[in-house]
Amino acid sequence: MITQIEETHKGLEIVDVLLGNSNVYQRFYMEMDQNKILKKKTLAQALRTLVEAENEPYVELTITMKRKDDTDPKAEVLPFVPQVRVTF
């Protein structure tokens, strides 16, 4: 899903993926050296399994993004990014 969204919206990079108040993916956390294995394991899982939505027809995720060319670690997250509905 992350790859598909980033390919669809060229120049944008996903920062966080949330389901309600629960973090599904946080780029800052996953990029830490001690979390490389967790990142690989997380990205290898099917989204439906990761968000525990085995019997749901869809999930609505809040995805925050920033401009890919912005190398400042404190770069502002783009405002007004709509929720993404992922249909299984």
C-alpha positions as CSV (number, residue, x, y, z in Angstrom):
1,M,0.0,0.0,0.0
2,I,2.8,2.4,0.9
3,T,4.5,1.8,-2.5
4,Q,1.3,2.2,-4.4
5,I,0.4,5.5,-2.7
6,E,4.0,6.9,-3.2
7,E,3.9,5.9,-6.9
8,T,0.5,7.4,-7.4
9,H,1.5,10.7,-5.7
10,K,4.9,11.3,-7.1
11,G,7.1,13.6,-4.9
12,L,5.3,12.7,-1.7
13,E,6.6,10.4,1.0
14,I,4.5,8.6,3.7
15,V,5.4,9.6,7.2
16,D,2.8,7.9,9.4
17,V,-0.1,5.4,8.9
18,L,-2.8,5.3,11.6
19,L,-5.9,3.3,12.1
20,G,-8.0,5.3,14.5
21,N,-5.6,6.2,17.3
22,S,-3.3,3.2,16.7
23,N,0.0,3.5,14.8
24,V,0.3,1.1,12.0
25,Y,3.5,2.5,10.6
26,Q,5.8,5.4,11.7
27,R,8.7,6.2,9.3
28,F,10.8,7.9,12.0
29,Y,10.5,5.0,14.4
30,M,11.0,2.4,11.6
31,E,14.1,4.1,10.3
32,M,16.0,3.8,13.6
33,D,18.9,1.3,13.4
34,Q,17.5,-1.0,16.1
35,N,14.2,-1.3,14.2
36,K,15.4,-2.4,10.8
37,I,14.2,-6.0,11.4
38,L,10.8,-4.8,12.7
39,K,10.4,-2.6,9.6
40,K,11.1,-5.5,7.3
41,K,8.7,-7.7,9.2
42,T,6.0,-5.0,9.3
43,L,6.3,-4.2,5.5
44,A,6.2,-7.9,4.7
45,Q,2.8,-8.5,6.3
46,A,-0.4,-8.1,4.4
47,L,-2.2,-4.9,5.4
48,R,-5.4,-6.8,6.4
49,T,-3.3,-8.9,8.8
50,L,-1.4,-6.0,10.1
51,V,-4.5,-4.0,11.1
52,E,-6.4,-7.1,12.2
53,A,-9.2,-6.6,9.8
54,E,-9.6,-10.2,8.6
55,N,-13.4,-10.0,8.4
56,E,-13.7,-6.4,7.4
57,P,-14.5,-5.3,3.8
58,Y,-12.3,-2.2,4.2
59,V,-10.4,0.0,6.6
60,E,-10.1,3.8,6.8
61,L,-6.5,4.9,7.4
62,T,-5.1,8.3,8.2
63,I,-1.9,8.8,6.3
64,T,0.4,11.7,6.8
65,M,2.8,12.7,4.1
66,K,5.6,15.2,3.4
67,R,7.4,16.3,0.3
68,K,10.0,13.6,-0.7
69,D,12.7,16.2,-1.6
70,D,12.5,17.8,1.8
71,T,15.5,16.4,3.7
72,D,14.9,18.4,6.9
73,P,14.0,15.8,9.6
74,K,11.6,18.5,11.1
75,A,10.0,19.1,7.7
76,E,6.3,20.0,8.0
77,V,3.8,17.3,7.4
78,L,1.4,18.3,4.6
79,P,-1.9,19.6,6.0
80,F,-5.4,18.5,4.9
81,V,-4.4,15.0,3.7
82,P,-7.7,13.1,3.5
83,Q,-8.3,9.6,4.9
84,V,-7.6,6.7,2.7
85,R,-10.1,3.9,2.4
86,V,-8.4,0.6,1.6
87,T,-10.9,-2.0,0.2
88,F,-9.9,-5.6,0.5
